[in-house]
Amino acid sequence: MDLPAHAWNHIVVLGYVGMVATLVAIVSGLVLTVQALWDTRIHYGWSRVHLWSTFALIATVVPHVVWIMVRDHRARKREAIRPVLVAQRHFSAAVTALTLGLFVVVVALAYVYRAPARYVDFPPDYSYLYGSDRPFAPSLARTENNKAIPAEMLGGRLRADARAATSRSTKNGCPARTAIRRPTRCFDGCSM
């Protein structure tokens, strides 16, 4: 089956360039998603590729669609184009309905989502050995409000492995005691 050859013009070229930019944005977006889910950071190069492919997508698809709309508006007077205009209207309505439906889903999920606490209070039996204004002393560590950061916020892709290794090397959830350590308190109240 032979397909009709389309003449190369600015609309066709912009369509193909926009398609390539879309594919690059999709692939780089998937790579960034995988990196964000299973790694501790995203790669700068992939981030730049995703950013610039998005700009290329906008710069090519917007003129592509506008020129098609201008061309079709000029062709409205011809009777042969009427079925195309009807199909175009149905397609536009379907795309608009799908976009609005997905937007409603995103808004609903954003409303339901509850971000984890960034800071938590220390346990009531926490030892403020150097005063309540220096809860991390003798360390030089600081938080903006002198509260603890939950362990879940500090984890990366190895969080589950580290938790499993910690539970194996501890007794009742408390780190093993060593002769070198100075006496402090764990966040869960275990004395060391």
Secondary structure, 3 states (H helix, E strand, C coil): CCCCCCCCCHHHHHHHHHHHHHHHHHHHHHHHHHHHHHCCCCCHHHHHHHHHHHHHHHHHHHHHHHHHHHHHHHHCCCHHHHHHHHHHHHHHHHHHHHHHHHHHHHHHHHHHCCCCCCCECCCCCCCCCCCCCCCCCCCCCCCCCCCECCHHHHCCCCHHHHHHHHHHCEECCEECCCCCCCCCECCCCCEC
